[in-house]
Amino acid sequence: MDKQEFTITAYTENHVGLLHRITIIFTKRKINIESLTTSESEREGIHRFTIAVTETEELVQKVVKQIEKQVEVLKAGYYKKKEVVQQELALYKLRTDSLTNGLEVERIVREHGARFLTIEKEFVVIEKAGFKRETKALFDELKQYDIVEFVRSGRIAVSREQYGLGKQVEELLTVSQ
Amino acid sequence: MGTVEAPEQTSKSKTSNTERITGAEAVVRILIEEGVDLAFGYPGGAIMPVYDSLYDYQEKIHHVLARHEQGASHAAQGYARACGKVGVCLATSGPGATNLITGLADAQIDSTPVVCITGQVASSLLGSDAFQETDVIGISMPVTKWNYQVTRAEEIPDALAKAFYLARSGRPGPVLVDITKDAQFGELDFDYIKCTSVRSYIEKPKLDLSKIEEAAELINNAERPYILFGQGVILAQAEKEFKTFIEKTGIPSAWTIMGLSALETDHPLNVGMLGMHGNYGPNLLTNECDVLIAIGMRFDDRVTGNLSKYAKQAKVIHLEIDPAEIDKNVKTTVAVLGDAKESLTELTKLVKPNSHEEWLQRFRDCDKQEWEKVIDEELHPKSEILSMGEVIRIINDKTGGDHILVTDVGQHQMVACRYTKFTQSKSNITSGGLGTMGFGLPAALGAALGAPERTVIAVVGDGGFQMTLQELATIYQTKAKVKVLLLNNEFLGMVRQWQQLFFDKRYSSTEMINPDFQTIAKGFYIPTNKVTERYNLEAAIEEFVNHDGAYFLEVMVGKENNVFPMVPSGSGVAEIRLE
């Protein structure tokens, strides 16, 4: 079975140590986590993990079951690339004085659908949301202006299903009440 | 759609009133409320307040002072496996806690309910590399079902309630609660309520009757159905339901090492042991059955051998409580999720009475071959050299098979499990999944204290015995009636066997120049005997079994005997070798 890009989503309690417990499952099988993001979910008090991996579907299925098995995980699932709407955020910091041709940078930023987050005396910060290849494309164009700092967030994604896992989480919580 | 307002994380049933006490006292009072009357452990700086409180409750909780925390953890496992209750063990921070890790890993892989309580440095010192500080939560996370660090006294009741509930419910396992010293000294308004559910945790999946129907359909139409049963039958206390099911369907049933004793050895449908050193028929015929019914077992690689050559022809039904086990190793046709007791009860209703005489005869034919090539010689050796098998045969004769067998890990383990005759469940205690040398002696101590009415025989090898033999002191101190049978071949026998068969007899670091075990046992004030020749073996075993109290019997067995049959590592089950 071929490896492909998957997004794993888990709804969890917000408890100390759970992050470690979940990453152990990947470590045990020597799977590289490409990105991992945690945040609150649509439901108060319930957290959400979004984990990006490139693996075979068979292995991802096993890993997802082992994630869901953890006591503090309510529900876990996985999606193929086409099954989610996903996004990443990138920040580029450039020295203001390196922008000898400000207009040209402005054109690049505009063409890439990015924006200036802040313009200070010493530096500017450009923000770009998009797929990895898009943020990378902007990076490549800005390289000539000497990027002082670059950072890209982990993937965040919501499913294209009508309800997704959130519905199942809700049912679980209703039952346990 | 109804809204759910910030729900309580655990549901509880009320049992007691509020009172101001210390965290340490709360720990002890909770143990009592949870029905714990015996705990294993080892004191030290960071757990001293709890031990101080134990001093006040000696009438209600007996604390067994192990001689090493690893011993305490295996003893707690042996206790849990013998009597079905949660095993409890206590240790201090740092090295005390790290010494528990092997026991936790063993309990995790063999699904044994254990609650470990460790002391921790004061919360103000956490993360500062304080004296005897280790990140016990981080270290124990991969080998626990759940763990939690308590830094305030008020957290203790909820944390321990959850710990006991999680350890014993669903697929059981070890949990660890780490309690900082200030939380033990601190005070709380004590009000203990047992935990009965955790909202993010499904104790057992709800039975899907349509899956039961699908499974029954497959079974009813099978010509050569075959059952593999594991510890799930014992953990679900489903021995009776299991027997009813196999007797109605007439299906030959083979056991994993963890399922051993769930069905009496002499049952006509008990066809024997699976796996690397299992019986010939059960391995060979795995690849000839048409429907494979796995009950409470997890297709460990020691059972399946090479997966690409495993039961490819069969439709697979898997009765299992843990959804993560489904399709983990072997692809299932029908997965029946749920507790084995409930699943078997429902399944039995839908299956037709049947018998598979011809198919069963195949197993008997294989048995005959195995008897001629392996078993007869092992149980009744023609050579002068003593075999492990004949020792086990005589023990069977003397106990009638109603003893608890506790084994360590290695050749003696395989021989003892292969040849011991069991008449009742929860009688086989061994380190199945982790293969922990040193498990046997402390686990036997725990078993003897957990089931004091039964005879407990620890069968150990000279290698594993030396890993935890300090627990002879605990046996002496507690007067536990553990009978220790040392099968001494002056080798790390199993490794040596592999070296002989697969590494050109290059015996790298497997020969043991041993101490005088008789003197050692005597040093622990335990009656001893040693047998080197056959003529006095039977009398020695008679004395060993009937002695009222702990006893140490050493039998010198063949140095280079091998355990057969064998499915060589990497081979398929049908490639099992008889010699």
Interface residues (C-beta under 8 A of the other chain):
Chain A: T12 E13 V16 G17 H20 R21 I24 K28 E44 G45 Q61 K62 K65 Q66 E68 K69 V71 E72 V73 L74 E170 L172 L173 T174 S176 Q177
Chain B: M1 G2 V4 A6 P7 Q9 S11 I137 G138 M141 P142 K145 W146 N147 Q149 L166 S197 V198 R199 S200 Y201 D322 P323 A324 I326 D327 K328
